[in-house]
């Protein structure tokens, strides 16, 4: 025999494969490359947060993720490993094999080489999965640790509501993790003991356990049942937010049957758990198994069957009286959780007859009625103010208000943003270096128009000019910015960024600029360039000579996405809006804090509640809140994003919100007091649209405040569909910002409004009468920086149940079917022109409800855009239709409304009024037939000239042609008020009658 040190024993086996150095090198390089790519993703995130000076957010978030991952890993991996380890260490020295286990030896032999690896690999895998699950709940853990008291108790258990919102989700997470860990440990113990001989079938019957297996399994089962008892006890509190009853929260059956039964079963489970520990000592499994079966039967009978019997035989026959207390709890909690418990409800009996001078008391409201529809005039802004095709305006513009010469004016405003897809040469250099930013804002008065129907701009052109103070016009951060841009340059270097087109620069036709702000991380060194080249998978960042030592990379540029990344605990309103504030363009956003476990409150699906006819964007995105369900919400944070530098500032708006106060403990330096707001900024802060949408949706039911009325549901309402859209779309009418004075209000204020109609019956819509009108005081403050006393005040006008006031749908139908209106609209449709109905506004003025709708005309052609030509007005059943709102109001209110609209004096109405009250008469002294023929011919010629002018891009000529068209229409209507709907009389040609517009001209 060879000695251990002999050459023979040391010789390598001849058939052992040798590892290829090349293969090892390639594998190592691949591993290092993947690791480096992963590192760059984290590294660039750190640079982004540091650049915004909010590195604490990144550190806290990832530290919390790491700790919760580690906790989840340990909670799962350690019990499973311990279970496997104990089963192997205490295995029988000799495990006899019975005939029923004749294949077991073969399995043991196959597993033995892998046993050590499996003992650690299996716990590691399940631990990692558990850690990933736990790390996703980092916010739950942090809120639990930093919870803030609500200062009020729930009506069922008498516990502070913070327990349900902050503590219970954390306890639930621990219960779920520990329960799963013990269950997997039990499974691991059973399998391991069976494989290693600790459990084996008896020769006759039954199962034989070693003492060690008996101890391990008995204690593990006992702990598992004990954990389930704790989870069952916690499940009692979950009933405070359950949705299985007549209303969310604890119901009569829960209170009198289910909750006591759950407590009894939980206590019984503790006794059964102790019995299993006793079994581990004594070894008598029969008693424990019988007790477990009894516990299961007890749970099924007491928690499921008994409550079902109570519900069926006791509650259902007397549901209204027995559930009254719990319905009231739900009403009170929901109104409190969604912040409308202090809503001011006013019974309102509107007049349906327009009296002469009825608007005298509402003169300020009448003068402020908005005529520009921000959802229609985007193309008008684009054609008149786009300047170059690489600029764009959003499809939906924003409504704000500005103090001009001491007067607050409602304003339609938009940012002239860059349109990256419209750049002719789509080279990387153009996309990343040259076309980097938009330029300026365009703003128009909301209540006036030019004689040709165009908006009256208060701020326009490039460079900007108008009534706004000087401001920084460059827009590097906006809703349509490129994915990333590389900006900045060395001092004295030639500017590369296109600033704006200009004839002042000679043949170049443009002014260039170099970004001078601090808007993004530096890519001035090779390592950062490499990191971002990997992040964006674009090698040009690394190779381009346009990147220099002073270069910055701008990304995460959409205001909403930028804030969401910086403050992941907030829900961000779907409509950021721009404002010129303190010499800068700033995007103003609203941040919401939410909760899912507010006791007794009705949950609300945020995306569904905030969808309406305006939320679908041109890009196909839905500008709403996330698709999540919550039962508590507060508009706790006001946010600004600087359009030039991307700087984000957050202000604590609601000091009393426990959820925000909890997050401010977690991120102590992230949010500053609202007192730090400038007066200029305060004057542009408004009540948030998405918050209002959520509240108005709930108020369709929760305007009812007594349990008995709520139970019957006979007074429930619904939101009207948008009457300017196709009826089949089912899209809800959006709320509208406008300045108005509600009945009982001391003075007009900037408000957000919506209306209600009766809830639909099972056969469809019962009727479309108006039942309620809701407004929120949207003015946050003035230029002095003081918060307005009434900001956020919700006011609800509740109309009598037998009201005959038309709802929005009925009002639109009345407009569409009025013969005189249709005759005039048919004339407007001459040639290929299209009539588009603007937003239908509802205003509680003149002792009744006034409907106002602008009517736009759009000619054919790619460069066409809508022009405001007429205004429709309805008060009760009376309809006015005229070139100006001022004239239309006079028509409805006996010839003199008593107030002057903002467009008063815009144009001379000519020889006759264009509306339902217009009178016939001569036009130019000829016969009526002759005048009609001449007017129709002139209208046709004016339309042809309008189309030709648009194709040539001659807007001055187009405006003149439109003036001629309006005069011709007025003369035609004045010549024959009874003009047939087909527009034909004595051979005079006119377009055939067209169906009433329901889709904005579609």
Secondary structure, DSSP 8 states (H G I E B T S, - for coil): ---TTSHHHHS--TT-----HHHHHHHHHHHHHHHHHHHHHHHHHHHHHHHTT-HHHHHHHHHHHHHHHHHHHHHHHHHHHHHHHHHHHT--SS----GGGTTHHHHHHHHHTTHHHHHHHHHHHHHHHHHHHHHTTHHHHHHHHT----S-B-TTT--BHHIIIIIHHHHHHHHHHHHHHHHHHHHHHHHHHHHHTSEEE-SSSSEEE-HHHHHHHHHHHHHHHHHHHHHHHHHHHHGGG--SSSSSS--HHIIIIIHHHHHHHHHHHHHHHHHHHHHHHH--HHHHHHHHHHHHHHHIIIIIIHHHHHIIIIIGGGHHHHHHHHHHHHHHHHHHHTT-TT-EEEEE--B-S--TTTTGGGHHHHHH-----TTTTHHHHHHHH--STTEE--SS-EEEEEEETTEEEEEEEEE-EE-GGG-SS--HHIIIII---EE-EEEEEEEEE-TTS-EEEEEETTTTEESS---B-EESSSTT--SEEEE---TT----EEEEE-STTGGG-EEEE---S--SEE--SHHHHHHHHHHTT-THHHH-TT--TT-EEEE--SHHHHHHHH-TTSEE-S--EEEEETTEEEEEEEEEEEES--TT---EEHHHHH--TT-B-TTS-B-S--S-EESEEEEEEEEEEETTT--EEEEE--TT-HHHHHHHHHSTTT-EEGGGS-HHHHTT-B--HHHHHHHHHHHHHHT--SHHHHHH-TT-EEE-B-TTS-GGG--B---EEEEE--TT-SS-EEEEEEEEEE--BTTB----BEEEEEEEE-B-B-TT--B-TTTT-EEEEEE-TT---B-HHHHHHHHHH-HHHHHHHHHHT-TT-EEEEEEEEEE--TTB-EEEEEEEEE-SSTT---EEEEEEEEETTEEEEESSHHHHHHHHTTT--SS--TTTTSS--TTS--STT-----SSSS-HHHHHHHHHHHHHHHHHHHHHHHHHT-HHHHHHHHHHHHHHHHHHHHH-TT--TT--BTTB----------STT-
